[in-house]
């Protein structure tokens, strides 16, 4: 994030704010106090990351992801795998579409995972995430009444916000499966 701000300036801050607003508006986060978490939740807490890149059209895009690699310790691949189309199947479909002069459309679903609410029945798939540093300030600026009372400081003096993710979040092992089930 710091390198992106240095490289692209204010456009980076705007992109990060836009990404965080989308997650907030979709009610993705429920803030939590550290002392309110169970021992299991504390052990399974995931880290939050944000990646910033310049797209081919020159726009700056920020993407909030969760480091779901820690979930491999307690979730098996079989429990979270979703059907994935093969490249060969896509190519074959494209050839048939072209041969038959079919109309083809490309669809992009913005924030596809974040639009996937983790239901109460699937609550075991909700993750607890630690957000640190400047991203905490961004969320507090967006909704001080929602997040402000939950901000703490770690030993390094960095602001920390703990949230429960109520939606599927990119980077977690179950996000693709939950998205697939919804759509």
Residue pairs with C-beta under 8 A, 6 or more apart in sequence:
1 12
1 16
1 50
1 52
1 133
1 134
1 135
4 12
4 52
4 60
4 62
5 12
5 13
8 52
8 54
8 60
11 60
12 52
12 60
12 62
14 60
15 52
15 59
15 60
15 61
15 62
16 50
16 52
16 62
16 135
16 138
17 138
17 141
17 142
18 62
19 50
19 62
19 63
19 64
20 64
20 135
20 138
20 139
20 142
21 142
22 110
22 111
22 114
23 29
23 64
23 111
23 114
24 139
24 142
24 143
24 146
26 111
26 114
26 115
26 167
27 166
27 167
28 114
28 165
28 166
28 167
28 169
29 129
29 139
29 147
29 163
29 164
29 165
29 166
30 163
30 164
30 166
31 146
31 147
31 149
31 150
31 161
31 162
31 163
31 164
32 128
32 150
32 162
32 163
32 164
33 150
33 162
34 42
34 152
34 162
37 45
37 128
37 162
41 128
42 128
44 70
44 71
44 74
44 127
44 128
45 128
45 129
45 130
45 162
46 66
46 67
46 68
46 70
46 71
46 127
46 128
46 129
46 130
46 171
46 172
47 66
47 67
47 70
47 129
47 130
47 132
48 64
48 65
48 66
48 67
48 129
48 130
48 131
48 132
48 135
49 64
49 65
49 66
49 67
49 171
50 62
50 63
50 64
50 65
50 135
51 62
51 63
51 65
52 60
52 61
52 62
52 63
53 60
53 61
53 63
54 60
54 61
55 61
63 170
64 135
64 169
64 170
65 169
65 170
65 171
66 127
66 129
66 165
66 169
66 170
66 171
66 172
67 171
68 127
68 171
68 172
68 173
68 175
71 127
71 172
71 173
71 174
72 173
75 173
75 174
80 173
80 174
80 176
80 177
81 177
82 176
82 177
82 179
82 180
82 181
83 180
96 102
97 104
109 115
112 179
113 167
113 168
113 169
113 170
113 175
113 176
113 178
113 179
114 167
114 168
114 169
114 170
115 167
115 182
116 167
116 168
116 175
116 178
116 179
116 182
117 166
117 167
118 125
118 126
118 165
118 166
118 167
118 168
118 178
122 178
125 168
125 172
125 174
125 178
126 164
126 165
126 166
127 164
127 165
127 169
127 172
128 162
128 163
128 164
128 165
129 162
129 163
129 164
129 165
129 169
130 160
130 161
130 162
131 139
131 160
131 161
131 162
131 163
132 154
132 158
132 159
132 160
132 161
133 158
133 159
135 161
136 147
136 151
136 159
136 160
136 161
137 159
139 147
139 161
140 147
140 148
140 151
140 161
147 161
150 161
150 162
150 163
151 159
151 160
151 161
152 159
152 160
152 161
152 162
153 159
153 160
154 160
165 172
168 174
168 175
168 176
168 178
168 179
169 175
